């Protein structure tokens, strides 16, 4: 992502993103490699956390765990989605 991008530009870009990954009952481990691959090719990746993945945890906790596994950074969580960057 461009280091000179304003917060408003970033928010607009995040809003326009479609979720390209879905975390289900397989958990975050099953999509960590795919997230890493996608981040090699694009600035931001939006991930949807399905109900079956959440168990007793929050979206924020799952997003942090996935970020650690994929060597990424959580940009934002909202509802049941998270946005990641490298």
Order of alpha helices (4+ residues) and beta strands (2+ residues): alpha-beta-alpha-beta-alpha-alpha-beta-beta
